[in-house]
Amino acid sequence: MMPTSPSAELTELLQTTGLRLGTSQRRRLDWLANRAGPAQLQRPGETPDPDAALVIVFEPMSGAGAELFCSALPRDCVVVLPFGENPDFDFLKSKLTEFGTVGPCGAEGPHEMWWGGVGDAETLAADASETARPRIVSCYQHGCDDLIWPLQHAAESFGLAAHISPLMSECDDRLLAYEKAEFILQAWEQFPEPLLYIEAGALLQAPPLLPAQLECDVALHRWNRWELSARTLYFGRSEAAKALLLGWRRLAKAHPAVWDGYLLDQAWSLALSRSALDTVWLPRSYHTLHGDPAQPSATIVHDLPGTSADLGPDPGFASLVRTARRAGRTGGRDALVVMTSHPASGAGIAVILRDIAAADSRVVATTVETTTSAFAADSGGFGRLELMLCAWRDEVDFAREAATSARLRVAEIVPGQPIPHDFFAKLDRQDAGPASLIARGR
């Protein structure tokens, strides 16, 4: 009897769950099964198998349950959360090392798939000889050549191609986010390799091969576990990676005074909801600061003091996104899924799935699936759907205000509400006005 492949075993396992996965999500799960080992489903209340290599968790855990679960996991075990968009899984995530997030893919796979573990992602890395080596790219203000010689020499010593160029900036003291994004996009279109952007002035102390070895669309670092940094950025050779670059450039051009990391954060959120972006979260070794105790063993060291707290200047932005980004997900102020009708026509609609904190995670997931399926089956004349998950009243208010300012129709639904296939057609026939509330028992 021929041995069953990891992919075939995974298919058989997933058929018992009814889980809907997009192409990028299934590709990542197959990759994990091939690298880590066979997948297992984690049943509520059960202790993980001592030999578990890849565990899929569908149900949130209590605080004590999460502690016991994580303490029982083998060192190199990988944990996958198929409903990673739900805040109910945030505590479990906080007990693990985050490795990556794969965005939704319309009605085919309308969830954010999060993966992490108790060890580190390096154990999953491919053999360096099999990896597409990235091209190092960097830009700096004209006349500051002394900043980039260490980076240039390090790239050469590691056998890595490099594209490091001066730019004539509109500002005297810094490069604008738009200028940086434009430079990286031009390099992405010019060169065939994946790109690793490293901020000028940084030290490259070891070959930075991990992002390419993990075969992702993009790899980003979250400083203090939440703040996206524009100092170390990896872009693979995928259309999803290009979509993130295009979105970042567009936002940066529209808001030149906003710090580049905040604009990158918003571009990432938009790309995740639209293009099934496969993101890897880079470890601290790819974004170490001068004076950090881990500096000697780091891969990339940036020329910032090791005492730096938040990288960006606006505490107000931090309060908006910190909780969600620490959990590697979009939040109630972001769209979980953005879908367009084919052909796109008519105005857009924002559907706010509220009260998710009080609902079972499976019920929330099912409502997400039925809503996106209904739009895919019959958009009812709406050209675009933006589906948002809101746990609290302030998130609902913010989502409604944002949708209204974007001239979207607004409908609110609750977990467990039946969503018929003609849901959007019925909405389209209603008079446009204040937010349409279509909910039961609330």
C-alpha positions in Angstrom: 0.0 0.0 0.0 1.4 3.4 -1.0 2.0 5.8 1.8 -0.4 8.7 2.0 1.1 12.1 1.3 0.9 14.9 4.0 -1.4 16.9 1.7 -3.8 13.9 1.2 -3.9 13.3 4.9 -4.6 17.0 5.5 -7.5 16.9 3.0 -9.0 13.9 4.7 -8.8 15.6 8.1 -10.2 18.9 6.9 -13.2 17.2 5.3 -14.4 16.2 8.8 -14.4 19.8 9.9 -16.2 21.7 7.1 -13.5 24.3 7.3 -13.4 26.6 4.3 -9.9 27.6 3.2 -8.7 29.9 0.4 -6.0 28.9 -1.9 -3.3 30.8 0.0 -4.4 29.4 3.3 -4.5 25.8 2.0 -1.0 26.3 0.5 0.3 27.4 3.9 -1.3 24.5 5.7 0.2 22.1 3.1 3.6 23.7 3.6 3.3 23.3 7.3 2.3 19.7 7.1 5.3 19.0 4.9 7.7 20.9 7.1 6.4 20.2 10.6 4.5 16.9 10.3 0.9 15.5 10.2 -1.9 17.8 11.4 -4.1 17.0 14.4 -7.4 18.6 15.6 -7.4 19.9 19.1 -10.5 18.8 20.9 -11.8 21.1 23.7 -10.5 20.0 27.1 -8.1 17.4 25.7 -4.3 17.5 26.3 -2.2 17.8 23.1 -0.5 14.6 21.9 3.1 14.6 23.3 4.3 13.9 19.7 2.1 16.5 18.1 3.8 18.4 15.2 0.9 20.5 13.8 -2.2 21.2 15.9 -5.4 23.0 14.5 -7.4 24.7 17.1 -11.1 25.7 16.3 -12.4 26.6 19.8 -11.1 29.4 22.1 -9.8 28.4 25.5 -10.1 29.8 29.0 -7.1 31.4 30.5 -6.3 28.3 32.5 -7.0 26.1 29.5 -4.7 28.1 27.3 -1.9 27.9 29.9 -2.2 24.1 30.2 -2.4 23.7 26.5 0.7 25.7 25.7 2.7 24.1 28.5 1.9 20.6 27.1 2.9 21.4 23.6 6.2 19.8 22.3 8.9 22.4 21.6 8.7 22.4 17.8 4.9 22.0 17.5 3.1 24.5 15.3 -0.4 25.8 16.2 -2.9 26.9 13.5 -6.0 29.0 14.3 -8.3 29.0 11.3 -10.6 31.7 12.8 -7.7 34.0 13.8 -9.8 37.1 13.2 -11.9 36.4 16.3 -10.6 38.2 19.5 -11.6 35.2 21.5 -8.3 33.6 20.4 -6.2 36.6 21.5 -5.2 35.2 24.8 -4.0 31.9 23.4 -2.0 33.8 20.8 -0.3 35.8 23.5 1.1 32.6 25.0 2.7 31.5 21.7 5.3 32.9 19.4 3.5 34.4 16.3 4.8 33.1 13.0 2.3 34.4 10.4 -1.1 35.4 9.3 -2.8 34.5 6.0 -5.6 36.8 4.9 -9.1 35.9 3.7 -9.9 34.9 0.2 -13.5 36.1 -0.5 -16.2 33.6 0.0 -13.8 30.7 -0.7 -12.0 31.2 2.6 -13.3 34.3 4.5 -11.2 34.0 7.6 -7.8 35.1 8.8 -5.6 32.0 9.5 -3.0 32.6 12.2 -0.1 30.3 12.9 2.5 30.2 15.6 4.2 27.9 18.1 6.2 27.6 21.3 9.6 27.5 19.6 10.7 29.7 16.7 10.1 29.7 13.0 13.7 28.9 12.1 13.0 25.2 12.8 10.7 25.2 9.8 13.1 27.0 7.4 14.2 25.3 4.3 17.7 24.3 3.4 19.6 27.6 2.5 20.8 26.0 -0.7 17.2 25.6 -1.9 16.1 29.1 -1.1 15.7 32.0 -3.5 18.2 34.5 -2.1 16.7 38.0 -1.6 18.2 41.1 -3.1 19.1 43.7 -0.5 17.6 47.1 -1.3 18.0 50.4 0.6 17.7 54.1 -0.1 19.1 57.1 1.6 19.2 60.9 1.3 21.6 62.2 -1.3 25.0 63.1 0.3 24.8 60.6 3.1 26.9 57.9 1.5 28.7 57.0 4.7 25.4 55.5 6.0 25.3 52.7 3.6 28.9 51.3 3.2 28.5 48.8 6.0 25.3 47.4 4.5 26.8 47.3 1.0 29.9 45.5 2.2 27.9 43.0 4.3 25.6 42.1 1.4 28.7 41.5 -0.8 30.3 39.3 1.9 27.2 37.1 2.2 27.0 36.8 -1.6 23.7 38.8 -1.9 22.9 41.1 -4.7 22.2 44.7 -3.6 20.5 47.7 -4.9 21.3 50.7 -2.7 20.7 54.2 -4.1 20.6 57.8 -3.0 17.3 59.8 -3.4 16.7 63.5 -3.7 14.1 64.0 -1.0 11.6 66.7 -0.8 12.6 67.1 2.9 16.0 68.2 4.2 16.2 65.8 7.2 14.5 62.6 6.1 13.0 60.5 3.3 9.2 60.6 2.9 7.2 57.4 3.2 6.1 57.9 -0.4 9.7 58.1 -1.6 10.6 55.0 0.2 7.6 53.0 -1.1 8.1 54.3 -4.6 11.8 53.2 -4.5 10.9 49.7 -3.3 8.1 49.3 -5.9 10.5 50.3 -8.7 13.0 47.8 -7.5 10.3 45.1 -7.3 9.4 45.7 -10.9 13.1 45.9 -12.0 14.6 42.9 -10.4 13.5 39.2 -10.5 14.5 38.3 -6.9 12.5 38.7 -3.7 13.4 42.0 -2.0 14.6 42.6 1.5 14.5 46.3 2.3 16.8 47.4 5.1 16.9 50.9 6.4 20.1 52.8 5.6 22.5 52.9 8.6 21.6 49.4 9.7 24.1 46.6 10.3 23.7 43.3 8.5 25.4 40.7 10.7 24.2 37.4 9.1 22.6 36.2 5.9 18.9 37.2 6.1 17.4 34.2 4.5 14.5 33.3 6.9 11.7 35.2 5.0 12.5 33.5 1.7 12.9 30.2 3.4 9.3 30.5 4.8 7.9 31.2 1.3 5.6 34.0 2.2 4.3 37.0 0.3 5.6 39.6 2.7 7.5 39.5 6.0 7.2 42.3 8.5 8.4 43.1 12.0 6.0 44.3 14.8 8.0 46.3 17.2 6.8 45.7 20.8 4.5 43.0 19.2 2.1 45.6 17.6 3.8 48.4 15.7 4.6 47.7 12.1 8.1 48.9 11.3 9.2 50.1 7.9 12.9 49.5 8.6 13.0 45.8 7.7 10.6 44.7 5.0 10.5 41.6 2.8 8.5 41.4 -0.4 8.2 38.1 -2.3 7.4 37.7 -6.0 3.6 37.5 -5.7 0.8 39.8 -6.8 -0.3 40.0 -3.2 3.1 41.5 -2.3 2.9 44.0 -5.1 -0.7 44.9 -4.0 0.7 45.8 -0.5 3.4 48.0 -2.1 0.9 49.7 -4.3 -1.4 50.4 -1.4 1.4 51.7 0.8 2.6 54.0 -2.0 -1.0 55.3 -2.6 -1.6 56.0 1.1 1.8 57.6 1.5 1.3 59.9 -1.4 -2.1 61.0 -0.1 -0.8 61.5 3.5 2.8 62.7 3.2 2.9 64.0 6.8 2.0 60.7 8.4 4.7 58.4 9.8 5.6 55.6 7.4 4.9 52.8 9.8 1.3 53.9 10.4 0.7 54.0 6.6 2.3 50.6 6.2 -0.1 49.3 8.9 -3.1 50.6 7.1 -1.8 49.3 3.7 -1.3 45.9 5.3 -4.8 45.8 6.7 -6.3 46.7 3.3 -4.1 44.2 1.4 -4.9 41.4 3.9 -8.7 41.9 3.4 -8.5 41.9 -0.4 -5.7 39.7 -1.6 -5.2 36.7 0.8 -1.9 38.1 1.8 0.5 35.5 3.4 2.4 37.4 6.0 5.3 36.2 8.1 6.1 38.0 11.3 9.8 38.5 11.5 11.5 37.8 14.9 13.3 40.4 16.9 16.6 39.2 15.5 15.6 41.0 12.2 14.9 44.3 14.0 17.4 44.5 16.9 18.4 48.0 18.1 21.9 49.2 19.2 22.6 48.3 22.7 20.1 45.5 22.9 21.6 42.5 24.8 20.7 40.3 21.8 22.7 42.5 19.4 25.7 40.1 19.0 23.5 37.3 17.7 21.1 39.4 15.7 20.7 39.3 11.9 19.9 43.0 11.4 20.7 45.8 13.9 19.1 49.2 13.3 20.8 52.5 14.4 18.2 53.4 17.0 18.9 53.4 20.8 17.9 50.2 22.5 15.7 52.2 24.9 13.3 53.1 22.1 9.6 52.5 23.1 7.1 53.1 20.3 8.7 53.9 17.0 6.0 56.2 15.8 5.0 59.6 17.3 1.2 59.3 17.7 -0.1 57.6 20.8 -3.6 58.0 19.4 -2.9 55.7 16.5 -1.5 53.2 19.0 -4.7 53.1 20.9 -6.7 52.3 17.8 -4.8 49.3 16.5 -2.5 48.0 19.3 -4.8 45.2 20.6 -5.6 43.8 17.2 -2.0 44.0 15.9 -0.6 42.3 19.0 -2.9 39.4 18.0 -1.7 39.5 14.3 -5.1 40.3 13.0 -7.3 43.1 11.7 -9.6 44.8 14.3 -13.1 46.1 14.6 -12.0 49.3 12.8 -10.7 47.4 9.8 -12.6 45.4 7.2 -12.1 41.6 7.6 -13.1 40.8 4.0 -13.5 43.1 1.0 -15.2 41.6 -2.0 -16.2 43.0 -5.4 -19.0 41.9 -7.6 -18.3 40.7 -11.2 -18.7 42.9 -13.0 -18.4 45.5 -10.3 -21.4 47.8 -10.4 -23.3 50.1 -8.2 -22.5 51.4 -4.7 -20.7 49.5 -2.0 -22.1 48.2 1.2 -20.6 47.7 4.7 -21.9 44.9 6.7 -21.1 45.1 10.4 -21.2 41.8 12.3 -21.6 43.1 15.8 -21.8 41.6 19.3 -19.2 38.9 18.5 -17.7 39.0 22.0 -20.9 37.5 23.3 -21.2 34.7 20.7 -19.7 31.3 20.1 -16.7 31.5 17.8 -18.1 28.8 15.5 -21.4 30.8 15.2 -19.4 33.9 14.3 -17.4 32.0 11.7 -20.6 30.5 10.1 -22.2 34.0 9.9 -19.0 35.3 8.2 -19.2 32.4 5.7 -23.0 32.7 4.9 -22.6 36.5 4.5 -19.7 36.3 2.0 -21.4 33.4 0.2 -24.6 35.4 -0.2 -22.7 38.3 -1.7 -20.8 35.9 -4.1 -24.1 34.3 -5.2 -26.1 37.6 -5.6 -24.5 40.9 -4.9 -27.9 42.6 -5.4 -26.4 45.4 -7.5 -23.8 46.3 -4.9 -20.3 46.7 -6.4 -18.4 46.0 -3.2 -18.8 44.4 0.2 -16.8 45.3 3.3 -17.5 42.9 6.2 -16.4 44.1 9.6 -16.3 42.2 12.9 -17.1 44.4 16.0 -17.0 43.2 19.5 -17.9 46.4 21.3 -20.2 49.3 20.8 -17.4 51.9 20.2 -16.1 49.6 17.4 -19.6 49.5 15.8 -19.9 53.3 16.0 -16.5 53.8 14.4 -17.2 51.2 11.7 -20.5 52.9 10.9 -19.0 56.3 10.8 -16.1 55.2 8.5 -18.5 53.4 6.1 -20.8 56.4 5.9 -17.9 58.7 5.2 -16.9 56.3 2.4 -20.5 56.6 1.0 -21.3 52.9 1.7 -24.7 51.6 2.6 -24.5 50.1 6.1 -26.2 47.0 7.5 -25.8 45.5 10.9 -26.2 41.8 11.6 -25.6 39.5 14.6 -24.0 36.1 15.0 -26.3 33.3 14.1 -28.6 35.4 12.0 -29.8 33.5 8.9 -28.4 35.2 5.8 -30.4 34.0 2.7 -28.9 34.0 -0.8 -31.0 37.1 -1.7 -29.9 39.0 1.3 -28.1 41.7 -0.7 -30.8 41.9 -3.4 -33.4 42.7 -0.7 -31.1 45.3 0.8 -30.6 46.9 -2.5 -34.4 47.3 -2.9 -34.7 49.0 0.4 -34.6 52.8 0.5 -31.1 54.1 1.2 -31.0 56.0 4.4 -29.6 55.5 7.9 -27.9 52.2 8.8 -30.2 49.2 8.0 -30.4 47.1 11.1 -31.3 43.5 10.1 -31.0 41.5 13.3 -33.0 39.2 15.4 -33.7 39.5 19.1 -31.5 42.5 19.8 
